[in-house]
Amino acid sequence: MHDSVVAIRNAVKFVKSSPSRFQNFKKYVEREKIQDKGLVVLDVPTRWNSTYLMLTSSLKFVKAFDWMDDEDGHYQSYFKAVENEPKKIGPPNFEHWENAKVFVQFLKTFYDVTLQFSATLSVTSNLYFHKWGTINNQLTTMSSDRNHLVCQMASAMKFKFEKYWGSLETTNKLLIIAVVLDPMYKLQYVSYCFAVLYGAGSRDSMTANIKDALVELYDSYNALYGGSGGSTSGGGSVDEIPLACGGEIDDSSIFDLSVAFSQTVEKQDSIRGTNEVERWRTVSSQAAALHAVACGSVVITMLDKPTVHAVEV
């Protein structure tokens, strides 16, 4: 655990340890006129998502903690070494708070993804490939960041990410097929992501692998439902989307490959055909099998993905 996180945790633990200390902290919050409905929350060290909430809430009250460090003798003595006990790390200083901002930048993506994957009243299988690509792209990019702390943490997180989430070779292909069946993205988007994450040299073989799985699945359902559409083996080629977006991407979604893909498609106007309605009318004989494939791919839940263990700060 990084010293910056431990220092902030110790400061929050002091504030939350008694009603009098908490009231004293609120006095400094009021002095600084910090307008926020919530106050600091203490995390569970083994649950990184609670650590994210602790850091996010604490960063709003940096000035209040600084006042405590200057005026509160009990707060100062809390961090001093006592007999038979090691000195507590802290109180948090400027460097600790700056590091916390970096940690929050990383953890926010994981926190948001965990909330989306934990949904129980909505389909989540179609989110997997999008979020997997976003996290992978963020960690890969930041692993080569000039900031040593950012580079070091991203590299460690990428190792754990690959350990717990695995590679696409071990991923249930239905989770990718769920995106292919989305008219907004289709196989073009999957091919685009493969090129960004693995390079153009690996794109064709990886895309063909997903397409073969989809064709096999379709043929199985088509035979089951007695469709007259025939086999889709062979098929056509997948339009390649240029990797360069050609424009600025909003900072909040800079690692989201679906945003870059959508912007690129709009600029290149590379999707053929009149519109989606007309295109699907031409394959109406395949509707029953396609509907069955879609239903089978969206019922998978993401609750078994251990995102909680994929991060360490």
Residue, then its C-alpha position, 0 to 999 in steps of 0.5 A: m500500500h502506498d504511503s500517500v494512501v496510508a497517510i490519508r487513511n490515518a488522517v480520516k481514521f483520526v477524524k472518525s475515531s470520536p464525536s469530538r474529533f469529528q465536530n472539531f473537523k467540521k469546524y474547520v470545514e465551516r471555516e473554509k466554507i467548503q460546500d459539500k453535503g458529504l464528509v470524509v469516509l473511512d475505507v476498508p483496506t482490502r477493498w479498493n473501491s472503498t479506497y477510491l471513495m475515501l480518497t475522493s471525499s478526502l480531496k474535497f477537504v484538504k484545507a480542513f486537514d491543513w488547519m487541523d495540522d496547524e492548530d489541533g494538538h491532538y491531531q499532531s500528537y496522533f502521528k508522533a511515535v509512542e513507546n512500543e508503537p511505530k510512528k504512524i505515517g502522516p499527517p498527509n502533506f502536499e505530496h500525499w494529496e498530489n499522489a491521491k489525485v493520481f490514484v483517483q484518476f486510475l481508480k475512477t475507471f475501475y470504480d465506474v466499470t464495477l458499478q456497471f458490471s454489478a447491475t442486476l436489473s439490466v443487461t451487462s454482457n454487451l458492456y464487457f468488451h467496451k469496458w475491457g477495451t477502455i481499461n486495457n487502453q488506459l493501462t497500456t497508455m499510462s504504463s509509458d507515462r513520463n510520470h514515474l508514479v503513474c508509470q509504476m502504478a499503471s504497470a502493476m495494475k496492468f499485470k493484475f488486470e491481465k491476471y484476473w481478467g485474462s486475455l481475449e484468447t480465454t474470454n467467452k466469445l459470446l461477450i464479444i459477439a454481444v457487441v458485434l450484434d449491436p447495430m451501432y458497432k458491429l464487427q467493424y468496431v471489434s476489428y478497430c479495437f483489435a488494431v488499436l490494442y494489438g496492432a494492425g498485424s494481429r487484427d485480421s486473424m483475431t477478427a476472423n476468429i470472432k467471425d468464425a465463432l459467430v458463423e458457427l453459432y448462427d448455423s447452429y441456431n439456423a438449423l435448430y429453428g429451421g431457417s431458410g437463410g442457409s449458412t453464412s460461411g465465407g461471408g464478406s470482408v470487414d471494412e477497416i476503420p482508420l486508427a487515427c480519429g482525426g479530431e480531439i476526444d473529450d478528456s473524460s472519455i479519452f481512453d474509451l475506444s467506442v468514442a474514438f470509433s464513432q468519431t472516426v466513422e462519422k468523419q470517414d463515412s465508411i459504413r456502406g448501405t442505405n440504413e440499418v432498417e433496409r439492411w436488415r430487411t434483406v436478411s429477414s429470412q435469417a431473423a429467427a436465428l439471429h434473434a436466438v443468437a442475440c438472446g443467448s449472448v445477452v443473458i450472460t452476467m458480469l457479476d463473476k468478474p473479480t474487478v475488486h482484486a484487479v487493483e492495488v494502490 
